[in-house]
Amino acid sequence: MTDDNVWSDEWGEQGHDWSGGGGRGKPLALGDELGATVYELDPGNFVVYHFHHRWEELVVVLRGRPRLRTPEGDRDLDEGDVVHFPVGPTGAHALTNPTDIPVRFLMVSTQGSPEVAEYPDLGQITAQARTASQTGDRLWLVHDVKGS
């Protein structure tokens, strides 16, 4: 159980840029199979277009009007909107903040490990796990499809 709150402006130390586009995030809960994180995108920030092979995701817009990109096209979301992203290419998604105020959203997802994610615009595939690899570090590999 965690004390974090979706409305708190305390972000803590930010590690690797998870979004690809300058967003902030803080985990609220992480179970064996379910996790939740609150994210914030300043004007012009984005979450890179991607899809997962194991994790289903659900976004809940808390503040602002992000623009959602899916295989069906782009659309603006309103506060309170909830969108489900299934596994595989049909669940591909990106969020951008085209407005002049920060956008805040809650992302809830299954958290199975290992996981593979694809980034079609970048031509990359990642393999990741919570367990250590043969290097002794947590497994995190990036394969450049375009370079193959």
C-alpha positions in Angstrom: 0.0 0.0 0.0 1.3 3.5 -0.8 0.5 7.0 0.6 0.7 8.7 -2.8 -2.1 10.8 -4.1 -3.0 11.6 -7.8 -3.4 15.3 -6.9 0.0 15.7 -5.2 2.5 17.8 -6.9 5.4 15.9 -5.3 7.1 14.0 -8.1 10.2 12.8 -6.4 13.4 12.1 -8.2 12.8 11.4 -11.9 14.8 8.6 -13.5 14.9 7.6 -17.1 12.4 9.5 -19.3 9.7 6.9 -19.5 7.6 8.9 -22.0 10.2 9.7 -24.6 8.9 13.2 -24.6 9.7 14.9 -21.3 6.9 13.7 -19.0 6.9 13.2 -15.2 5.6 10.1 -13.5 5.2 8.5 -10.1 4.1 5.0 -9.3 1.1 4.9 -6.9 0.8 1.1 -6.6 2.6 -1.9 -7.9 1.4 -5.4 -7.3 2.5 -8.7 -8.8 0.1 -8.3 -11.8 -1.4 -4.8 -11.5 0.1 -1.3 -11.3 -0.9 2.3 -11.4 1.1 5.4 -12.1 0.1 9.1 -12.3 1.8 11.0 -15.1 2.0 14.7 -16.1 2.8 16.2 -19.5 3.7 19.9 -19.7 2.7 21.7 -22.9 4.4 20.1 -25.9 5.4 17.0 -24.0 4.3 13.5 -25.2 4.3 9.8 -24.7 5.8 8.1 -27.7 3.6 5.8 -29.8 3.8 2.2 -28.6 2.1 -1.0 -27.9 2.7 -3.9 -25.5 2.7 -7.7 -25.9 1.8 -8.5 -22.3 0.5 -5.4 -20.6 -3.0 -4.2 -21.0 -3.4 -0.5 -20.1 -6.2 1.8 -19.1 -5.8 5.6 -19.1 -8.0 7.9 -17.0 -7.7 11.7 -17.8 -7.5 13.6 -14.5 -6.7 17.1 -15.7 -6.4 18.8 -19.1 -7.2 17.7 -22.7 -4.5 15.4 -24.1 -4.6 14.3 -27.7 -4.7 10.5 -28.1 -3.3 8.7 -31.2 -4.4 5.1 -31.9 -4.4 3.0 -35.1 -7.9 4.6 -35.7 -6.5 8.1 -35.8 -6.2 11.1 -33.4 -8.8 12.5 -31.0 -8.8 14.9 -28.1 -9.8 13.5 -24.7 -11.6 15.3 -21.9 -11.2 15.2 -18.2 -12.7 12.0 -16.9 -12.3 10.1 -20.2 -11.3 6.5 -19.8 -9.7 4.5 -22.6 -8.5 0.8 -22.7 -5.5 -0.3 -24.7 -5.5 -4.1 -25.4 -2.2 -6.0 -26.0 -0.9 -6.1 -29.5 -0.9 -3.6 -32.4 -4.6 -2.8 -32.0 -3.7 -1.3 -28.6 -1.0 1.1 -29.9 -1.3 4.5 -28.4 0.4 7.9 -27.8 -0.6 10.9 -25.8 0.5 14.5 -26.5 -0.2 17.7 -24.8 -1.1 20.3 -27.5 -2.5 22.8 -25.0 -0.9 25.5 -22.9 -1.6 23.9 -19.5 -0.2 20.6 -18.0 -2.1 17.4 -18.6 -2.4 14.8 -15.8 -3.5 11.2 -16.2 -3.6 7.9 -14.4 -2.3 4.8 -16.2 -3.4 1.5 -14.8 -1.8 -1.6 -16.3 -1.1 -5.3 -15.9 2.5 -5.7 -14.9 3.5 -9.2 -15.9 7.2 -9.8 -16.4 8.9 -10.2 -18.8 7.3 -7.7 -21.2 8.0 -6.8 -24.8 6.9 -3.4 -26.2 7.1 -2.1 -29.8 7.6 1.5 -30.9 6.5 1.7 -34.6 7.6 5.3 -35.2 11.1 4.6 -33.7 11.5 1.2 -35.3 12.4 -0.3 -32.0 11.3 -3.2 -29.8 12.2 -3.5 -26.1 12.4 -6.6 -23.9 12.3 -5.9 -20.2 11.9 -7.8 -16.9 12.0 -7.1 -13.2 14.5 -9.9 -12.9 18.3 -9.7 -13.5 19.8 -10.7 -16.8 23.1 -12.4 -17.3 24.8 -9.0 -16.9 23.5 -8.8 -13.3 21.4 -5.8 -14.1 17.6 -5.7 -14.6 16.8 -7.0 -18.1 16.3 -4.1 -20.5 17.1 -4.5 -24.2 16.4 -2.3 -27.1 16.4 -3.8 -30.6 16.6 -1.4 -33.5 14.4 -2.9 -36.2 15.2 -0.2 -38.8 18.9 -1.0 -38.4 18.4 -4.7 -39.0 
